[in-house]
Amino acid sequence: MTAADLRVEIAVLGAGVAGAAIAWELAGRGRRVALLASPDDALAPGLGHVLTGPGEPYVQAVRRLGRDAARTAWECGRENGDRLRGFVEGRPGSCGYERRGGFLLAGDRAEGMALADSEDMLRDDGFPGEFLDHYMLEARFDVSGFAGAYWAADDAEVDPARLVVALSAAAAERGAQVRPPVHPPVVELDASGAAIWGPAGRVRADWLVVATDALPDSVAPFVEAPVRREAVHGLTAALTPGPALPSPARTADGALAWQVAGERLVAAAPAPGGPPVPPGLAERLHARPGSATAWEARVGRSPDGRPLIGLLPARPLALASGFGGLAPSLAFMAARWIGEALTLGEDPTPGVFRASRTPGEV
């Protein structure tokens, strides 16, 4: 090895929310870790929803996954929220973290009925929340045109850019080696370990954890459920003083999401292949006229919309990819699962999120 080479036990490729959380967790378990940044670490500006579930009505998830798997998904989201809160409360600065619940909004009567039915099932399964019909919604908030809403008590929001900075710094404090961006990521992988080539030299590791939105070409052949890079369109605008808006909020059809951060509104259309944010939305949500600025970001998404987390068979390789812009909702659980797998030798990732599942599997 040259003077610029680095030898570690575990290399984490991708220094976004998930990668930084995994490096922080592994370093805290006493492992020698390198955290390697990637061009895919850029996040949609300000979208920091921390959801208990995957952002859909519970009854819909139960139909797709079954009751046990849906309950598991919500339990994982709630534990992730607890772990995120524990992290930010132990760091200087807030990372913009607020745990005041979040809203799933119904666009029509059928979606409203699904949210009302979900309230009963969620309560039975131990997840607190409240259904609001459109009269209750409009009495509390300055919004109109929605048939109802479900407020999930355990949801939260965070500034993902500030969270990444805090996690990277915390990982470094625990001894992780933070390296410059690898562009493009050149990865060599065999049964003995991995080598990642970058501008600061080569990193050799016994294990590679890929936490990027787009999988490197050398890794993609080992993944049954590939991760696609998809565009997320959005806007950022200044709010007029006074109006009360539900935040964080998502529509039940997955077509629209927004977050209020102080006097700023950040909205996105995160549905795969969906249209940009609808014209007039900024004004409908009380943004200052002419203040809206459009943006576009790329996120990774798996075929079934759930992230790929955990070890892959027959390779010294683990994944934490395909979060679809919702990495804060599961990054701390991904860190725990991968940390336990690489420390104890057995992958505890639930089947609903396991990286080794095939497309369509629960």
C-alpha positions as CSV (number, residue, x, y, z in Angstrom):
1,M,0.0,0.0,0.0
2,T,1.1,3.6,-0.6
3,A,1.2,6.3,2.0
4,A,-2.2,7.5,0.8
5,D,-3.8,4.1,1.3
6,L,-6.0,3.3,4.3
7,R,-6.8,-0.1,5.8
8,V,-9.9,-0.4,7.8
9,E,-12.4,-3.1,8.9
10,I,-15.4,-1.5,7.3
11,A,-15.7,1.1,4.5
12,V,-19.0,2.9,4.2
13,L,-19.6,4.4,0.7
14,G,-22.1,7.2,0.9
15,A,-22.0,10.0,3.5
16,G,-25.6,11.0,3.4
17,V,-27.9,10.5,6.4
18,A,-27.8,6.7,6.2
19,G,-24.1,6.3,5.5
20,A,-23.1,8.8,8.2
21,A,-25.5,7.1,10.7
22,I,-24.0,3.7,9.9
23,A,-20.4,5.0,10.3
24,W,-21.3,6.6,13.6
25,E,-22.9,3.3,14.9
26,L,-20.0,1.1,13.7
27,A,-17.4,3.4,15.2
28,G,-19.3,3.4,18.5
29,R,-19.1,-0.4,18.5
30,G,-15.3,-0.2,18.3
31,R,-14.9,-1.0,14.6
32,R,-12.3,0.7,12.4
33,V,-14.4,2.6,9.9
34,A,-13.9,4.8,6.9
35,L,-16.7,7.0,5.7
36,L,-16.4,7.8,2.0
37,A,-18.5,10.6,0.5
38,S,-20.3,10.1,-2.9
39,P,-21.8,12.4,-5.5
40,D,-25.2,10.8,-4.6
41,D,-25.1,12.2,-1.1
42,A,-27.1,15.3,-2.2
43,L,-30.6,15.4,-0.8
44,A,-33.8,17.0,-1.8
45,P,-33.5,20.5,-0.1
46,G,-35.2,20.5,3.2
47,L,-37.3,17.4,2.9
48,G,-36.7,15.9,6.3
49,H,-39.8,13.9,7.1
50,V,-39.3,11.3,9.9
51,L,-42.3,9.0,9.4
52,T,-43.5,6.2,11.6
53,G,-44.7,4.3,8.6
54,P,-43.9,4.4,4.9
55,G,-46.2,7.4,4.2
56,E,-49.4,5.6,3.2
57,P,-52.7,4.6,4.8
58,Y,-52.2,1.7,7.2
59,V,-55.1,-0.3,5.7
60,Q,-53.3,0.0,2.3
61,A,-50.0,-1.3,3.7
62,V,-51.9,-4.2,5.4
63,R,-53.4,-5.2,2.1
64,R,-50.0,-5.1,0.4
65,L,-47.8,-6.6,3.1
66,G,-50.1,-8.4,5.5
67,R,-50.9,-7.2,9.1
68,D,-47.7,-8.5,10.7
69,A,-45.3,-7.0,8.1
70,A,-47.1,-3.7,8.2
71,R,-47.0,-3.6,12.0
72,T,-43.3,-4.3,11.8
73,A,-42.7,-1.5,9.3
74,W,-44.5,1.0,11.7
75,E,-42.6,-0.4,14.7
76,C,-39.3,0.1,13.0
77,G,-40.2,3.7,12.1
78,R,-41.1,4.5,15.6
79,E,-37.9,3.0,17.0
80,N,-36.0,4.9,14.4
81,G,-37.6,8.1,15.6
82,D,-36.7,7.3,19.2
83,R,-33.1,6.7,18.2
84,L,-32.9,9.9,16.1
85,R,-34.3,11.9,19.0
86,G,-31.7,10.4,21.3
87,F,-29.0,11.4,18.9
88,V,-30.1,15.0,18.4
89,E,-30.8,15.6,22.1
90,G,-27.2,14.6,22.8
91,R,-25.6,17.0,20.3
92,P,-25.2,20.8,20.3
93,G,-27.7,22.4,18.0
94,S,-31.1,21.0,17.1
95,C,-30.7,19.9,13.5
96,G,-34.1,21.4,13.0
97,Y,-35.7,18.5,14.8
98,E,-39.3,18.7,15.9
99,R,-41.4,15.8,17.1
100,R,-45.0,17.1,16.9
101,G,-46.5,14.4,14.7
102,G,-47.1,14.5,11.0
103,F,-50.1,14.5,8.7
104,L,-51.4,12.2,5.9
105,L,-53.9,14.1,3.8
106,A,-56.8,12.6,1.9
107,G,-57.6,14.0,-1.6
108,D,-61.1,12.5,-1.9
109,R,-63.7,10.6,0.1
110,A,-62.2,7.1,-0.6
111,E,-58.8,8.2,0.8
112,G,-60.6,9.8,3.7
113,M,-62.3,6.5,4.5
114,A,-59.0,4.7,4.3
115,L,-57.5,7.1,6.8
116,A,-60.5,6.8,9.1
117,D,-60.2,2.9,9.0
118,S,-56.5,3.2,9.5
119,E,-57.0,5.1,12.7
120,D,-58.8,2.1,14.3
121,M,-56.2,-0.4,13.1
122,L,-53.3,1.7,14.2
123,R,-54.8,2.2,17.6
124,D,-55.4,-1.5,18.0
125,D,-51.7,-2.1,17.1
126,G,-50.4,0.5,19.5
127,F,-49.7,3.5,17.3
128,P,-51.2,6.8,18.6
129,G,-52.9,9.3,16.3
130,E,-56.1,11.0,15.3
131,F,-58.4,11.2,12.3
132,L,-59.6,14.6,11.3
133,D,-62.5,15.1,8.9
134,H,-62.3,18.0,6.5
135,Y,-64.3,20.3,9.0
136,M,-61.8,19.6,11.8
137,L,-58.8,20.0,9.4
138,E,-60.0,23.3,8.2
139,A,-60.9,24.5,11.7
140,R,-57.3,23.9,12.8
141,F,-55.3,24.8,9.7
142,D,-55.4,27.3,6.9
143,V,-55.8,24.6,4.1
144,S,-58.8,23.6,2.0
145,G,-59.6,21.0,-0.6
146,F,-58.7,17.9,1.4
147,A,-61.3,15.3,2.4
148,G,-59.6,14.6,5.8
149,A,-56.3,13.8,7.4
150,Y,-54.7,11.4,9.8
151,W,-52.3,12.8,12.4
152,A,-49.5,10.3,13.4
153,A,-48.4,11.3,16.9
154,D,-44.9,9.7,16.5
155,D,-43.9,11.4,13.3
156,A,-41.3,14.2,13.3
157,E,-39.2,16.4,11.0
158,V,-35.6,17.3,10.8
159,D,-33.2,19.3,8.6
160,P,-31.4,16.5,6.7
161,A,-28.4,18.7,5.7
162,R,-27.7,19.7,9.3
163,L,-28.3,16.1,10.4
164,V,-25.6,14.8,8.0
165,V,-23.1,17.4,9.3
166,A,-23.8,16.4,12.9
167,L,-23.6,12.6,12.2
168,S,-20.4,12.9,10.2
169,A,-18.8,15.0,13.0
170,A,-20.0,12.5,15.6
171,A,-18.6,9.6,13.6
172,A,-15.3,11.3,13.4
173,E,-15.3,11.9,17.1
174,R,-15.7,8.2,17.6
175,G,-12.7,7.5,15.4
176,A,-14.2,7.1,11.9
177,Q,-11.9,8.2,9.1
178,V,-13.9,10.7,6.9
179,R,-12.6,10.8,3.4
180,P,-13.2,13.1,0.4
181,P,-15.8,12.3,-2.3
182,V,-15.2,9.4,-4.5
183,H,-16.2,10.4,-8.1
184,P,-17.0,8.2,-9.8
185,P,-16.9,5.4,-7.1
186,V,-14.4,2.8,-8.4
187,V,-15.0,-0.4,-6.3
188,E,-13.2,-3.8,-6.5
189,L,-15.0,-6.5,-4.6
190,D,-14.1,-10.1,-4.0
191,A,-14.4,-12.8,-1.3
192,S,-11.5,-11.3,0.7
193,G,-12.9,-7.8,0.9
194,A,-13.2,-4.5,-1.0
195,A,-11.0,-1.8,-2.4
196,I,-12.4,1.7,-3.1
197,W,-10.3,4.1,-5.2
198,G,-10.6,7.8,-4.8
199,P,-8.7,11.1,-5.0
200,A,-7.1,10.6,-1.6
201,G,-5.9,7.1,-2.4
202,R,-7.2,3.6,-2.0
203,V,-9.2,2.3,1.0
204,R,-9.0,-1.4,1.7
205,A,-11.7,-3.0,3.9
206,D,-12.9,-6.4,5.1
207,W,-16.4,-5.2,4.5
208,L,-18.1,-2.7,2.3
209,V,-21.4,-1.0,3.2
210,V,-23.0,0.8,0.2
211,A,-25.2,3.6,1.4
212,T,-25.6,5.5,-1.9
213,D,-28.7,6.2,-3.9
214,A,-27.3,4.7,-7.1
215,L,-25.4,1.4,-6.7
216,P,-21.9,1.2,-8.3
217,D,-21.7,-0.9,-11.4
218,S,-19.5,-3.4,-9.5
219,V,-22.2,-3.9,-6.8
220,A,-25.4,-3.9,-8.8
221,P,-25.0,-7.5,-10.2
222,F,-25.3,-8.9,-6.6
223,V,-28.6,-7.1,-5.9
224,E,-31.9,-8.8,-6.7
225,A,-34.0,-5.7,-6.3
226,P,-32.1,-2.9,-8.1
227,V,-32.2,0.7,-7.1
228,R,-33.4,3.2,-9.7
229,R,-32.4,6.9,-9.6
230,E,-35.6,9.0,-10.0
231,A,-36.2,12.7,-10.1
232,V,-37.9,14.6,-7.3
233,H,-39.3,18.0,-8.3
234,G,-40.0,20.6,-5.7
235,L,-40.1,24.3,-4.8
236,T,-39.0,26.4,-1.9
237,A,-40.9,29.6,-1.0
238,A,-41.2,32.2,1.7
239,L,-44.4,32.1,3.7
240,T,-46.6,35.0,4.4
241,P,-46.9,35.8,8.2
242,G,-49.8,34.2,10.1
243,P,-51.2,31.1,8.5
244,A,-51.1,27.8,10.3
245,L,-50.2,24.8,8.1
246,P,-50.0,21.1,8.9
247,S,-46.3,20.0,8.9
248,P,-44.8,17.7,8.0
249,A,-47.5,16.7,5.5
250,R,-47.9,14.2,2.7
251,T,-50.9,13.3,0.5
252,A,-52.2,9.7,0.8
253,D,-51.6,9.1,-2.9
254,G,-47.9,9.9,-2.4
255,A,-48.0,12.7,-5.0
256,L,-47.2,15.6,-2.8
257,A,-45.3,16.4,0.4
258,W,-44.3,19.6,2.2
259,Q,-42.6,20.9,5.3
260,V,-42.7,24.2,7.1
261,A,-39.3,25.4,8.5
262,G,-39.8,28.7,10.2
263,E,-41.0,31.1,7.6
264,R,-40.0,28.8,4.7
265,L,-42.1,26.3,2.8
266,V,-40.4,23.3,1.1
267,A,-42.7,21.2,-1.1
268,A,-42.0,18.2,-3.3
269,A,-43.7,15.8,-5.7
270,P,-42.0,12.6,-4.6
271,A,-44.2,10.0,-6.4
272,P,-42.1,7.9,-8.9
273,G,-42.6,9.3,-12.4
274,G,-45.1,11.8,-11.1
275,P,-45.6,15.4,-12.3
276,P,-43.9,18.4,-10.8
277,V,-45.4,20.3,-7.9
278,P,-48.9,21.5,-9.2
279,P,-49.1,25.1,-10.4
280,G,-50.6,27.4,-7.8
281,L,-49.6,25.2,-4.8
282,A,-47.3,27.8,-3.3
283,E,-50.1,30.4,-3.3
284,R,-52.6,27.8,-2.0
285,L,-50.2,27.3,0.9
286,H,-49.9,31.0,1.6
287,A,-46.4,31.6,0.1
288,R,-45.4,35.1,-0.7
289,P,-46.2,35.9,-4.4
290,G,-43.1,35.5,-6.6
291,S,-41.0,33.9,-3.8
292,A,-41.1,30.3,-5.1
293,T,-38.0,28.8,-6.5
294,A,-38.1,25.4,-8.3
295,W,-35.6,22.7,-7.8
296,E,-34.9,19.1,-8.8
297,A,-33.0,16.3,-7.0
298,R,-32.4,12.6,-7.6
299,V,-33.2,9.9,-5.1
300,G,-32.8,6.2,-5.1
301,R,-35.9,3.9,-5.0
302,S,-36.3,0.1,-5.1
303,P,-39.0,-1.5,-7.2
304,D,-41.4,-2.0,-4.2
305,G,-40.6,1.4,-2.7
306,R,-39.0,0.1,0.5
307,P,-35.3,0.5,1.2
308,L,-32.8,-2.3,0.8
309,I,-31.0,-2.8,4.1
310,G,-28.6,-5.5,5.5
311,L,-26.1,-8.1,4.3
312,L,-26.0,-9.7,0.9
313,P,-25.1,-13.4,0.6
314,A,-21.7,-14.7,-0.4
315,R,-20.1,-11.3,-0.5
316,P,-18.5,-9.1,2.2
317,L,-21.2,-6.5,1.3
318,A,-24.1,-4.7,3.0
319,L,-26.6,-2.2,1.6
320,A,-28.5,0.7,2.9
321,S,-30.0,2.1,-0.2
322,G,-33.2,3.0,-2.0
323,F,-34.8,5.2,0.7
324,G,-36.6,7.3,-1.9
325,G,-35.9,10.6,-0.1
326,L,-36.9,9.3,3.3
327,A,-33.6,8.3,4.8
328,P,-34.2,10.1,8.1
329,S,-37.2,7.7,8.6
330,L,-35.1,4.5,8.7
331,A,-31.4,5.5,8.8
332,F,-30.9,4.9,12.5
333,M,-32.5,1.5,12.2
334,A,-30.4,0.6,9.2
335,A,-27.4,1.6,11.3
336,R,-28.4,-0.7,14.2
337,W,-29.2,-3.6,12.0
338,I,-25.9,-3.4,10.0
339,G,-24.0,-2.7,13.2
340,E,-25.4,-5.8,14.8
341,A,-24.9,-7.9,11.6
342,L,-21.2,-6.9,11.3
343,T,-20.6,-7.3,15.0
344,L,-22.5,-10.4,15.9
345,G,-22.5,-12.2,12.5
346,E,-26.3,-12.5,12.1
347,D,-28.4,-10.0,10.2
348,P,-31.4,-8.9,12.2
349,T,-33.0,-6.8,9.4
350,P,-36.7,-7.6,9.1
351,G,-37.8,-9.3,5.9
352,V,-39.8,-6.3,4.8
353,F,-36.6,-4.3,4.5
354,R,-34.0,-7.0,3.9
355,A,-31.6,-6.3,1.1
356,S,-31.5,-9.9,-0.1
357,R,-35.2,-10.0,-0.8
358,T,-36.3,-10.3,-4.4
359,P,-38.7,-7.8,-6.1
360,G,-42.2,-8.3,-4.8
361,E,-41.2,-10.1,-1.7
362,V,-42.5,-9.0,1.7
